Amino acid sequence: MATKDEVGKAIERLMARLDGNESNVRTAIPGRKVMGCYVSDLDASWFSVIEDGHVGPPGETVPPGERVDVLLKVSSDNLIDLVEERVSFMSAFLSGKVRVEASLMDLLRMRTLF
């Protein structure tokens, strides 16, 4: 099991990587969305705002007045594997290692980012 600090750093790397891919993010997320990640074995969550192709830095609380549009649920070790690209998002999703709570449209859009 990865530590909360390791997971936090991995999520920061993932969000920075997405933020560096502005054109793909803008295509996948054409408006403003709040994306969250719940790490089940740590009982901890991180949230980030995606808007106009930019991905904000992750925080441990939902921004005030916002609702979570896309929530990933994953264990710490599976999250580290995803961030370090040892497993693809689709493979992890189809095998049940990652669960996603989102509208069907958001889910289809998000799959292009990972």
PyMOL CGO cylinders between C-alpha atoms (Angstrom):
from pymol import cmd
from pymol.cgo import CYLINDER

trace = [
    CYLINDER, 0.00, 0.00, 0.00, 1.35, 3.41, -0.98, 0.3, 1, 1, 1, 1, 1, 1,
    CYLINDER, 1.35, 3.41, -0.98, 1.38, 6.20, 1.59, 0.3, 1, 1, 1, 1, 1, 1,
    CYLINDER, 1.38, 6.20, 1.59, -0.82, 9.27, 1.44, 0.3, 1, 1, 1, 1, 1, 1,
    CYLINDER, -0.82, 9.27, 1.44, 2.25, 11.38, 0.63, 0.3, 1, 1, 1, 1, 1, 1,
    CYLINDER, 2.25, 11.38, 0.63, 3.24, 9.07, -2.25, 0.3, 1, 1, 1, 1, 1, 1,
    CYLINDER, 3.24, 9.07, -2.25, -0.29, 9.16, -3.63, 0.3, 1, 1, 1, 1, 1, 1,
    CYLINDER, -0.29, 9.16, -3.63, -0.49, 12.95, -3.29, 0.3, 1, 1, 1, 1, 1, 1,
    CYLINDER, -0.49, 12.95, -3.29, 2.75, 13.34, -5.26, 0.3, 1, 1, 1, 1, 1, 1,
    CYLINDER, 2.75, 13.34, -5.26, 1.54, 10.89, -7.91, 0.3, 1, 1, 1, 1, 1, 1,
    CYLINDER, 1.54, 10.89, -7.91, -1.71, 12.83, -8.33, 0.3, 1, 1, 1, 1, 1, 1,
    CYLINDER, -1.71, 12.83, -8.33, 0.29, 16.07, -8.64, 0.3, 1, 1, 1, 1, 1, 1,
    CYLINDER, 0.29, 16.07, -8.64, 2.39, 14.46, -11.41, 0.3, 1, 1, 1, 1, 1, 1,
    CYLINDER, 2.39, 14.46, -11.41, -0.72, 13.24, -13.19, 0.3, 1, 1, 1, 1, 1, 1,
    CYLINDER, -0.72, 13.24, -13.19, -2.44, 16.64, -13.06, 0.3, 1, 1, 1, 1, 1, 1,
    CYLINDER, -2.44, 16.64, -13.06, 0.75, 18.39, -14.23, 0.3, 1, 1, 1, 1, 1, 1,
    CYLINDER, 0.75, 18.39, -14.23, 1.03, 15.92, -17.12, 0.3, 1, 1, 1, 1, 1, 1,
    CYLINDER, 1.03, 15.92, -17.12, -2.59, 16.58, -18.10, 0.3, 1, 1, 1, 1, 1, 1,
    CYLINDER, -2.59, 16.58, -18.10, -2.09, 20.34, -17.77, 0.3, 1, 1, 1, 1, 1, 1,
    CYLINDER, -2.09, 20.34, -17.77, 0.84, 20.10, -20.19, 0.3, 1, 1, 1, 1, 1, 1,
    CYLINDER, 0.84, 20.10, -20.19, -1.48, 18.56, -22.79, 0.3, 1, 1, 1, 1, 1, 1,
    CYLINDER, -1.48, 18.56, -22.79, -3.78, 21.57, -23.19, 0.3, 1, 1, 1, 1, 1, 1,
    CYLINDER, -3.78, 21.57, -23.19, -5.18, 20.82, -26.64, 0.3, 1, 1, 1, 1, 1, 1,
    CYLINDER, -5.18, 20.82, -26.64, -6.25, 17.26, -25.76, 0.3, 1, 1, 1, 1, 1, 1,
    CYLINDER, -6.25, 17.26, -25.76, -7.70, 18.39, -22.44, 0.3, 1, 1, 1, 1, 1, 1,
    CYLINDER, -7.70, 18.39, -22.44, -9.65, 21.21, -24.11, 0.3, 1, 1, 1, 1, 1, 1,
    CYLINDER, -9.65, 21.21, -24.11, -11.05, 18.74, -26.66, 0.3, 1, 1, 1, 1, 1, 1,
    CYLINDER, -11.05, 18.74, -26.66, -11.96, 16.15, -24.02, 0.3, 1, 1, 1, 1, 1, 1,
    CYLINDER, -11.96, 16.15, -24.02, -13.32, 18.63, -21.48, 0.3, 1, 1, 1, 1, 1, 1,
    CYLINDER, -13.32, 18.63, -21.48, -14.86, 21.55, -23.39, 0.3, 1, 1, 1, 1, 1, 1,
    CYLINDER, -14.86, 21.55, -23.39, -16.17, 23.33, -20.30, 0.3, 1, 1, 1, 1, 1, 1,
    CYLINDER, -16.17, 23.33, -20.30, -15.48, 23.40, -16.60, 0.3, 1, 1, 1, 1, 1, 1,
    CYLINDER, -15.48, 23.40, -16.60, -15.41, 20.13, -14.68, 0.3, 1, 1, 1, 1, 1, 1,
    CYLINDER, -15.41, 20.13, -14.68, -14.31, 19.10, -11.22, 0.3, 1, 1, 1, 1, 1, 1,
    CYLINDER, -14.31, 19.10, -11.22, -12.47, 15.81, -11.22, 0.3, 1, 1, 1, 1, 1, 1,
    CYLINDER, -12.47, 15.81, -11.22, -11.93, 13.88, -8.01, 0.3, 1, 1, 1, 1, 1, 1,
    CYLINDER, -11.93, 13.88, -8.01, -9.97, 10.83, -7.02, 0.3, 1, 1, 1, 1, 1, 1,
    CYLINDER, -9.97, 10.83, -7.02, -10.97, 8.79, -3.98, 0.3, 1, 1, 1, 1, 1, 1,
    CYLINDER, -10.97, 8.79, -3.98, -8.24, 6.44, -2.77, 0.3, 1, 1, 1, 1, 1, 1,
    CYLINDER, -8.24, 6.44, -2.77, -10.14, 3.74, -0.95, 0.3, 1, 1, 1, 1, 1, 1,
    CYLINDER, -10.14, 3.74, -0.95, -7.40, 2.14, 1.15, 0.3, 1, 1, 1, 1, 1, 1,
    CYLINDER, -7.40, 2.14, 1.15, -6.28, 5.54, 2.45, 0.3, 1, 1, 1, 1, 1, 1,
    CYLINDER, -6.28, 5.54, 2.45, -9.83, 6.93, 2.80, 0.3, 1, 1, 1, 1, 1, 1,
    CYLINDER, -9.83, 6.93, 2.80, -8.51, 10.12, 1.19, 0.3, 1, 1, 1, 1, 1, 1,
    CYLINDER, -8.51, 10.12, 1.19, -9.60, 12.24, -1.76, 0.3, 1, 1, 1, 1, 1, 1,
    CYLINDER, -9.60, 12.24, -1.76, -8.07, 14.83, -4.07, 0.3, 1, 1, 1, 1, 1, 1,
    CYLINDER, -8.07, 14.83, -4.07, -9.90, 17.21, -6.40, 0.3, 1, 1, 1, 1, 1, 1,
    CYLINDER, -9.90, 17.21, -6.40, -8.88, 19.34, -9.36, 0.3, 1, 1, 1, 1, 1, 1,
    CYLINDER, -8.88, 19.34, -9.36, -10.70, 21.83, -11.58, 0.3, 1, 1, 1, 1, 1, 1,
    CYLINDER, -10.70, 21.83, -11.58, -10.37, 21.42, -15.33, 0.3, 1, 1, 1, 1, 1, 1,
    CYLINDER, -10.37, 21.42, -15.33, -11.27, 24.50, -17.36, 0.3, 1, 1, 1, 1, 1, 1,
    CYLINDER, -11.27, 24.50, -17.36, -10.33, 25.88, -20.78, 0.3, 1, 1, 1, 1, 1, 1,
    CYLINDER, -10.33, 25.88, -20.78, -7.74, 23.14, -21.32, 0.3, 1, 1, 1, 1, 1, 1,
    CYLINDER, -7.74, 23.14, -21.32, -5.98, 23.78, -18.03, 0.3, 1, 1, 1, 1, 1, 1,
    CYLINDER, -5.98, 23.78, -18.03, -5.90, 21.45, -15.07, 0.3, 1, 1, 1, 1, 1, 1,
    CYLINDER, -5.90, 21.45, -15.07, -5.67, 23.09, -11.68, 0.3, 1, 1, 1, 1, 1, 1,
    CYLINDER, -5.67, 23.09, -11.68, -3.43, 21.73, -8.94, 0.3, 1, 1, 1, 1, 1, 1,
    CYLINDER, -3.43, 21.73, -8.94, -5.05, 19.05, -6.79, 0.3, 1, 1, 1, 1, 1, 1,
    CYLINDER, -5.05, 19.05, -6.79, -6.42, 19.82, -3.35, 0.3, 1, 1, 1, 1, 1, 1,
    CYLINDER, -6.42, 19.82, -3.35, -7.93, 17.68, -0.64, 0.3, 1, 1, 1, 1, 1, 1,
    CYLINDER, -7.93, 17.68, -0.64, -11.28, 19.46, -0.62, 0.3, 1, 1, 1, 1, 1, 1,
    CYLINDER, -11.28, 19.46, -0.62, -13.87, 20.18, -3.28, 0.3, 1, 1, 1, 1, 1, 1,
    CYLINDER, -13.87, 20.18, -3.28, -13.61, 23.84, -4.31, 0.3, 1, 1, 1, 1, 1, 1,
    CYLINDER, -13.61, 23.84, -4.31, -16.31, 25.92, -2.55, 0.3, 1, 1, 1, 1, 1, 1,
    CYLINDER, -16.31, 25.92, -2.55, -19.60, 25.98, -4.40, 0.3, 1, 1, 1, 1, 1, 1,
    CYLINDER, -19.60, 25.98, -4.40, -18.54, 23.21, -6.81, 0.3, 1, 1, 1, 1, 1, 1,
    CYLINDER, -18.54, 23.21, -6.81, -19.75, 19.66, -7.31, 0.3, 1, 1, 1, 1, 1, 1,
    CYLINDER, -19.75, 19.66, -7.31, -17.66, 16.73, -8.45, 0.3, 1, 1, 1, 1, 1, 1,
    CYLINDER, -17.66, 16.73, -8.45, -18.42, 15.83, -12.07, 0.3, 1, 1, 1, 1, 1, 1,
    CYLINDER, -18.42, 15.83, -12.07, -16.05, 12.88, -12.42, 0.3, 1, 1, 1, 1, 1, 1,
    CYLINDER, -16.05, 12.88, -12.42, -14.93, 10.73, -9.48, 0.3, 1, 1, 1, 1, 1, 1,
    CYLINDER, -14.93, 10.73, -9.48, -12.32, 8.02, -9.85, 0.3, 1, 1, 1, 1, 1, 1,
    CYLINDER, -12.32, 8.02, -9.85, -12.25, 5.36, -7.12, 0.3, 1, 1, 1, 1, 1, 1,
    CYLINDER, -12.25, 5.36, -7.12, -9.04, 3.40, -6.90, 0.3, 1, 1, 1, 1, 1, 1,
    CYLINDER, -9.04, 3.40, -6.90, -6.61, 1.82, -4.43, 0.3, 1, 1, 1, 1, 1, 1,
    CYLINDER, -6.61, 1.82, -4.43, -3.30, 3.53, -3.76, 0.3, 1, 1, 1, 1, 1, 1,
    CYLINDER, -3.30, 3.53, -3.76, -1.20, 0.88, -5.51, 0.3, 1, 1, 1, 1, 1, 1,
    CYLINDER, -1.20, 0.88, -5.51, -3.45, 0.85, -8.59, 0.3, 1, 1, 1, 1, 1, 1,
    CYLINDER, -3.45, 0.85, -8.59, -3.29, 4.64, -8.77, 0.3, 1, 1, 1, 1, 1, 1,
    CYLINDER, -3.29, 4.64, -8.77, 0.51, 4.57, -8.66, 0.3, 1, 1, 1, 1, 1, 1,
    CYLINDER, 0.51, 4.57, -8.66, 0.48, 1.94, -11.45, 0.3, 1, 1, 1, 1, 1, 1,
    CYLINDER, 0.48, 1.94, -11.45, -1.76, 4.20, -13.56, 0.3, 1, 1, 1, 1, 1, 1,
    CYLINDER, -1.76, 4.20, -13.56, 0.33, 7.32, -13.02, 0.3, 1, 1, 1, 1, 1, 1,
    CYLINDER, 0.33, 7.32, -13.02, 3.57, 5.47, -13.74, 0.3, 1, 1, 1, 1, 1, 1,
    CYLINDER, 3.57, 5.47, -13.74, 1.90, 4.00, -16.86, 0.3, 1, 1, 1, 1, 1, 1,
    CYLINDER, 1.90, 4.00, -16.86, 2.45, 0.38, -15.84, 0.3, 1, 1, 1, 1, 1, 1,
    CYLINDER, 2.45, 0.38, -15.84, -1.22, -0.22, -16.67, 0.3, 1, 1, 1, 1, 1, 1,
    CYLINDER, -1.22, -0.22, -16.67, -3.56, 1.61, -19.03, 0.3, 1, 1, 1, 1, 1, 1,
    CYLINDER, -3.56, 1.61, -19.03, -6.66, 3.37, -17.76, 0.3, 1, 1, 1, 1, 1, 1,
    CYLINDER, -6.66, 3.37, -17.76, -8.91, 1.25, -19.97, 0.3, 1, 1, 1, 1, 1, 1,
    CYLINDER, -8.91, 1.25, -19.97, -7.34, -1.99, -18.75, 0.3, 1, 1, 1, 1, 1, 1,
    CYLINDER, -7.34, -1.99, -18.75, -7.68, -0.91, -15.11, 0.3, 1, 1, 1, 1, 1, 1,
    CYLINDER, -7.68, -0.91, -15.11, -11.26, 0.23, -15.69, 0.3, 1, 1, 1, 1, 1, 1,
    CYLINDER, -11.26, 0.23, -15.69, -12.34, -2.94, -17.48, 0.3, 1, 1, 1, 1, 1, 1,
    CYLINDER, -12.34, -2.94, -17.48, -10.74, -5.15, -14.80, 0.3, 1, 1, 1, 1, 1, 1,
    CYLINDER, -10.74, -5.15, -14.80, -12.48, -3.23, -12.00, 0.3, 1, 1, 1, 1, 1, 1,
    CYLINDER, -12.48, -3.23, -12.00, -9.28, -1.76, -10.54, 0.3, 1, 1, 1, 1, 1, 1,
    CYLINDER, -9.28, -1.76, -10.54, -10.64, 1.72, -11.24, 0.3, 1, 1, 1, 1, 1, 1,
    CYLINDER, -10.64, 1.72, -11.24, -14.28, 2.66, -10.85, 0.3, 1, 1, 1, 1, 1, 1,
    CYLINDER, -14.28, 2.66, -10.85, -15.66, 5.88, -12.27, 0.3, 1, 1, 1, 1, 1, 1,
    CYLINDER, -15.66, 5.88, -12.27, -18.70, 7.85, -11.18, 0.3, 1, 1, 1, 1, 1, 1,
    CYLINDER, -18.70, 7.85, -11.18, -19.59, 10.20, -14.02, 0.3, 1, 1, 1, 1, 1, 1,
    CYLINDER, -19.59, 10.20, -14.02, -22.15, 10.76, -16.71, 0.3, 1, 1, 1, 1, 1, 1,
    CYLINDER, -22.15, 10.76, -16.71, -21.72, 8.55, -19.75, 0.3, 1, 1, 1, 1, 1, 1,
    CYLINDER, -21.72, 8.55, -19.75, -20.65, 11.58, -21.80, 0.3, 1, 1, 1, 1, 1, 1,
    CYLINDER, -20.65, 11.58, -21.80, -18.00, 12.58, -19.24, 0.3, 1, 1, 1, 1, 1, 1,
    CYLINDER, -18.00, 12.58, -19.24, -16.74, 9.00, -19.06, 0.3, 1, 1, 1, 1, 1, 1,
    CYLINDER, -16.74, 9.00, -19.06, -16.36, 8.84, -22.83, 0.3, 1, 1, 1, 1, 1, 1,
    CYLINDER, -16.36, 8.84, -22.83, -14.55, 12.18, -22.85, 0.3, 1, 1, 1, 1, 1, 1,
    CYLINDER, -14.55, 12.18, -22.85, -12.24, 11.29, -19.97, 0.3, 1, 1, 1, 1, 1, 1,
    CYLINDER, -12.24, 11.29, -19.97, -11.05, 8.03, -21.51, 0.3, 1, 1, 1, 1, 1, 1,
    CYLINDER, -11.05, 8.03, -21.51, -9.19, 10.02, -24.17, 0.3, 1, 1, 1, 1, 1, 1,
    CYLINDER, -9.19, 10.02, -24.17, -7.04, 11.67, -21.50, 0.3, 1, 1, 1, 1, 1, 1,
    CYLINDER, -7.04, 11.67, -21.50, -5.57, 8.54, -19.98, 0.3, 1, 1, 1, 1, 1, 1,
]
cmd.load_cgo(trace, "trace")
